[in-house]
Amino acid sequence: MNGHQSNMNNQKLKDFLFLHLSGLPYFRAFLRAVESAYYQEIDLPSPTLDVGCGDGNFAALTFDHNIDVGLDPWHGPIHEAKAYGKYNVLVEADGGTMPFSDGYFSSAFSNSVLEHIPHVDLVIKETSRVLKPGAPFVFCVPNHNFLSTLSIGRTLDKVGLRFLGNLYRAFFNKISRHHHCDDPLVWQNRLESNDFTLVRWWHYFSPQALAALEWGHYFGLPSLVSNFLFRRWILSPSRWNLYFTERFLRKYVETPDHPQGAYTFYVARKN
């Protein structure tokens, strides 16, 4: 069931790393660049539902075509999504109570969203309900390797401070707003309990890539200040300003798959 073959031709045609770096802190940008490239290999027939569309930035950079419906419960982000013009319809609603009829959509995706939802089983059940038989449902989430791979936590463990290491992992999980960092078997059970078949999955984002993401939360504080003051994460989204950051991160984007990766991409299908 585990399997993935990277198609780098699509990524070369569209430089997802620079596109995401131009508007996001680097620790979010290079993870999103990897995920954007994966979607180029996946057919999402219309009508398509984006479960947790947020501010619309990811879909705007990832897809060349419009997405039929974007769903999100948060008032602020979903109104930001309007500016991108990427969704034909935006719906402000909770994923656990979707205002759509049974079997309406031909596909659905959820990018780095499900890990943040306490009632994730209900959201998967609702997603299943609104999908037609045979419809693909694709999503990506952090997995069981995420917390154990964090570099600061591992360092504390190595010097005999496992208690502090556990405190750090709990802290980082909290600031990441994660409710679920589960292995593929847990997700397979969730899917099968809600009338899905798990077609394939693969891990990505190596321990080294996760360390770059982890430290980016701290080195990225200037971006936080910039966004607070000017409503822009990156003040100068130019090639020269992002040159060294782009060079440092490129290797993680070009070879993202890793057997001990901290994230997992899933492709499921409604029965």
C-alpha positions as a printed NumPy array, in Angstrom:
array([[  0.   ,   0.   ,   0.   ],
       [  2.978,   2.25 ,   0.584],
       [  4.266,   3.677,  -2.679],
       [  5.115,   6.851,  -4.529],
       [  7.131,   7.797,  -7.571],
       [  8.167,  11.452,  -7.808],
       [  7.451,  13.264, -11.048],
       [  9.953,  16.12 , -10.991],
       [  9.048,  17.365, -14.487],
       [  6.013,  19.205, -13.126],
       [  8.053,  20.795, -10.365],
       [ 10.622,  22.039, -12.913],
       [  7.871,  23.622, -14.958],
       [  6.596,  25.511, -11.92 ],
       [  8.996,  26.594,  -9.193],
       [  6.875,  25.926,  -6.135],
       [  9.707,  26.674,  -3.727],
       [ 10.174,  30.244,  -4.901],
       [  6.421,  30.785,  -5.218],
       [  5.841,  29.813,  -1.586],
       [  8.978,  31.556,  -0.304],
       [  7.744,  34.778,  -1.869],
       [  4.814,  34.989,   0.509],
       [  5.425,  32.733,   3.536],
       [  7.994,  32.25 ,   6.312],
       [ 10.538,  29.759,   5.022],
       [  9.608,  26.998,   7.493],
       [  6.106,  26.89 ,   6.033],
       [  7.156,  27.632,   2.469],
       [  9.403,  24.668,   1.738],
       [  6.976,  22.181,   3.27 ],
       [  4.156,  23.612,   1.156],
       [  6.39 ,  23.513,  -1.934],
       [  6.853,  19.763,  -1.498],
       [  3.123,  19.234,  -1.107],
       [  2.257,  21.437,  -4.097],
       [  4.477,  19.264,  -6.301],
       [  2.741,  16.081,  -5.151],
       [ -0.655,  17.374,  -6.25 ],
       [  0.579,  17.723,  -9.834],
       [  0.496,  13.927, -10.112],
       [ -3.045,  13.488,  -8.796],
       [ -6.302,  13.748, -10.733],
       [ -9.017,  15.584,  -8.797],
       [-12.162,  15.476, -10.959],
       [-14.699,  18.273, -10.64 ],
       [-16.603,  19.177,  -8.561],
       [-13.773,  19.284,  -6.025],
       [-14.004,  20.154,  -2.329],
       [-11.114,  21.685,  -0.374],
       [-11.665,  20.653,   3.252],
       [-10.055,  23.447,   5.269],
       [ -9.106,  25.936,   2.56 ],
       [ -7.818,  28.551,   5.026],
       [ -6.72 ,  31.79 ,   3.394],
       [ -6.58 ,  30.184,  -0.059],
       [ -2.857,  30.746,  -0.565],
       [ -1.949,  27.076,  -0.987],
       [ -4.586,  26.354,  -3.631],
       [ -3.777,  29.573,  -5.479],
       [ -0.136,  28.568,  -5.887],
       [ -0.688,  24.842,  -6.412],
       [ -3.451,  24.584,  -8.999],
       [ -3.715,  26.201, -12.416],
       [ -7.472,  25.657, -12.471],
       [-10.183,  26.853, -10.106],
       [-11.383,  24.709,  -7.209],
       [-15.16 ,  24.335,  -7.062],
       [-15.693,  24.755,  -3.297],
       [-13.493,  25.834,  -0.416],
       [-14.74 ,  25.053,   3.09 ],
       [-13.373,  26.554,   6.318],
       [-14.854,  27.42 ,   9.733],
       [-12.686,  30.489,  10.367],
       [-14.18 ,  33.838,   9.368],
       [-10.958,  35.777,   8.811],
       [ -8.991,  33.361,   6.604],
       [-11.887,  32.368,   4.384],
       [-12.531,  36.017,   3.575],
       [ -8.86 ,  36.424,   2.699],
       [ -9.31 ,  33.519,   0.271],
       [-11.732,  35.598,  -1.787],
       [ -8.887,  37.822,  -2.934],
       [ -7.186,  34.963,  -4.788],
       [-10.207,  34.18 ,  -6.959],
       [ -9.237,  30.503,  -6.905],
       [-12.541,  29.117,  -5.571],
       [-15.837,  29.205,  -7.415],
       [-17.631,  29.085,  -4.049],
       [-16.383,  29.672,  -0.496],
       [-18.385,  28.263,   2.408],
       [-17.828,  29.242,   6.034],
       [-18.801,  26.092,   7.949],
       [-17.396,  23.383,  10.182],
       [-16.155,  20.244,   8.448],
       [-18.143,  18.15 ,  10.906],
       [-21.444,  19.557,   9.616],
       [-20.982,  20.2  ,   5.904],
       [-23.927,  21.948,   4.211],
       [-23.802,  19.77 ,   1.088],
       [-25.992,  16.952,  -0.183],
       [-24.9  ,  13.318,  -0.173],
       [-22.577,  12.326,  -3.005],
       [-22.251,  15.829,  -4.44 ],
       [-18.466,  15.989,  -4.995],
       [-16.276,  13.964,  -7.344],
       [-13.085,  14.551,  -5.329],
       [-11.786,  16.177,  -2.161],
       [ -8.477,  17.176,  -0.654],
       [ -7.285,  18.539,   2.682],
       [ -3.775,  19.928,   2.905],
       [ -2.169,  19.954,   6.362],
       [ -5.521,  20.527,   8.063],
       [ -6.804,  17.308,   9.624],
       [ -4.072,  17.23 ,  12.276],
       [ -5.512,  20.445,  13.732],
       [ -9.085,  19.167,  14.144],
       [-10.075,  17.572,  17.469],
       [-13.183,  15.949,  15.949],
       [-11.311,  14.603,  12.937],
       [-13.334,  11.369,  12.764],
       [-16.522,  13.35 ,  12.273],
       [-14.884,  15.435,   9.532],
       [-13.786,  12.284,   7.697],
       [-17.293,  10.868,   8.063],
       [-18.787,  14.037,   6.573],
       [-16.236,  14.071,   3.768],
       [-17.203,  10.507,   2.933],
       [-20.886,  11.437,   2.938],
       [-20.508,  14.272,   0.417],
       [-18.311,  12.267,  -1.985],
       [-19.558,  10.138,  -4.842],
       [-18.606,   6.43 ,  -4.936],
       [-15.123,   6.076,  -6.421],
       [-14.179,   9.695,  -5.649],
       [-10.563,  10.279,  -4.525],
       [ -9.804,  11.919,  -1.193],
       [ -6.207,  13.054,  -0.711],
       [ -4.637,  14.659,   2.322],
       [ -1.354,  15.099,   4.145],
       [ -0.589,  15.269,   7.864],
       [  2.339,  15.036,  10.283],
       [  2.883,  11.478,  11.451],
       [  4.187,   9.473,  14.413],
       [  7.792,  10.462,  13.578],
       [  7.136,  14.175,  14.02 ],
       [  7.605,  14.617,  17.768],
       [ 10.34 ,  12.005,  18.227],
       [ 12.397,  13.559,  15.399],
       [ 12.451,  17.141,  16.716],
       [ 16.132,  18.041,  17.025],
       [ 16.023,  19.941,  20.323],
       [ 14.026,  17.169,  21.967],
       [ 16.487,  14.525,  20.735],
       [ 19.439,  16.562,  21.998],
       [ 17.892,  16.875,  25.443],
       [ 17.232,  13.127,  25.467],
       [ 20.871,  12.374,  24.575],
       [ 22.236,  14.384,  27.501],
       [ 19.927,  12.619,  29.94 ],
       [ 17.268,  15.325,  30.158],
       [ 14.389,  13.29 ,  28.763],
       [ 11.924,  15.083,  31.048],
       [ 12.849,  18.417,  29.456],
       [ 12.791,  16.733,  26.061],
       [  9.201,  15.653,  26.641],
       [  8.294,  19.15 ,  27.821],
       [  9.831,  20.593,  24.664],
       [  7.937,  18.163,  22.436],
       [  4.689,  19.064,  24.196],
       [  5.489,  22.763,  23.752],
       [  6.275,  22.409,  20.045],
       [  3.188,  20.318,  19.447],
       [  1.107,  23.018,  21.153],
       [  2.502,  25.892,  19.077],
       [  1.983,  23.736,  15.985],
       [ -1.667,  23.268,  17.065],
       [ -1.509,  19.521,  16.484],
       [ -4.2  ,  17.23 ,  17.833],
       [ -3.107,  14.212,  15.78 ],
       [  0.363,  12.921,  14.827],
       [ -0.598,   9.363,  13.943],
       [  0.875,   6.506,  11.943],
       [ -0.65 ,   5.165,   8.703],
       [ -2.454,   2.298,  10.456],
       [ -4.438,   4.767,  12.575],
       [ -5.4  ,   6.764,   9.486],
       [ -6.238,   3.587,   7.586],
       [ -8.622,   2.573,  10.367],
       [-10.24 ,   6.011,  10.356],
       [-10.702,   5.859,   6.603],
       [-12.02 ,   2.3  ,   6.482],
       [-14.458,   3.07 ,   9.311],
       [-15.947,   5.768,   7.097],
       [-16.316,   3.869,   3.821],
       [-12.922,   4.738,   2.299],
       [-10.213,   2.499,   0.91 ],
       [ -6.628,   3.632,   1.446],
       [ -5.017,   3.334,  -1.995],
       [ -1.46 ,   4.434,  -1.194],
       [  0.624,   6.55 ,   1.132],
       [  4.217,   7.715,   1.495],
       [  6.334,   9.46 ,   4.109],
       [  8.191,  12.656,   3.263],
       [ 10.26 ,  15.347,   4.946],
       [ 13.463,  13.843,   6.331],
       [ 14.771,  14.41 ,   9.884],
       [ 17.124,  17.031,   8.437],
       [ 14.235,  18.815,   6.707],
       [ 12.214,  18.746,   9.919],
       [ 15.143,  20.289,  11.809],
       [ 15.207,  23.126,   9.263],
       [ 11.466,  23.593,   9.764],
       [ 11.797,  23.411,  13.56 ],
       [ 14.526,  26.051,  13.791],
       [ 12.669,  28.167,  11.268],
       [ 10.006,  28.801,  13.895],
       [ 12.636,  30.705,  15.879],
       [ 14.669,  32.242,  13.057],
       [ 11.398,  33.282,  11.431],
       [ 10.472,  35.783,  14.153],
       [ 11.319,  38.771,  11.868],
       [  8.68 ,  37.494,   9.436],
       [  6.163,  37.477,  12.272],
       [  6.991,  41.103,  13.056],
       [  6.747,  42.007,   9.38 ],
       [  3.337,  40.4  ,   9.075],
       [  2.1  ,  42.147,  12.208],
       [  3.271,  45.576,  11.062],
       [  2.796,  45.413,   7.297],
       [  0.48 ,  42.423,   6.711],
       [  3.253,  40.814,   4.656],
       [  5.407,  37.88 ,   5.709],
       [  8.141,  38.8  ,   3.21 ],
       [  8.857,  42.495,   2.617],
       [ 11.017,  41.94 ,  -0.46 ],
       [  9.922,  38.767,  -2.318],
       [ 12.764,  39.059,  -4.852],
       [ 15.212,  36.462,  -6.104],
       [ 18.208,  38.316,  -4.659],
       [ 16.653,  38.638,  -1.197],
       [ 15.641,  34.978,  -1.07 ],
       [ 18.73 ,  33.637,  -2.859],
       [ 20.553,  32.018,   0.081],
       [ 17.354,  30.746,   1.708],
       [ 16.276,  29.187,  -1.582],
       [ 19.657,  27.522,  -2.118],
       [ 19.642,  26.088,   1.409],
       [ 16.145,  24.626,   1.08 ],
       [ 16.243,  23.418,  -2.527],
       [ 17.682,  19.984,  -1.689],
       [ 14.791,  19.221,   0.669],
       [ 12.24 ,  20.077,  -1.996],
       [ 13.902,  18.158,  -4.816],
       [ 14.21 ,  14.891,  -2.833],
       [ 11.385,  15.027,  -0.278],
       [ 10.452,  11.336,   0.106],
       [ 12.017,   9.642,   3.114],
       [ 11.189,   6.368,   4.933],
       [ 11.498,   8.135,   8.312],
       [  9.813,  11.302,   7.097],
       [  7.805,  13.332,   9.612],
       [  4.815,  13.8  ,   7.288],
       [  2.649,  11.383,   5.296],
       [  0.684,  11.931,   2.104],
       [ -2.451,   9.767,   1.665],
       [ -4.504,   8.87 ,  -1.358],
       [ -7.854,   7.265,  -0.483],
       [-10.984,   6.454,  -2.473],
       [-14.661,   6.451,  -1.485],
       [-16.115,   2.946,  -1.725]])
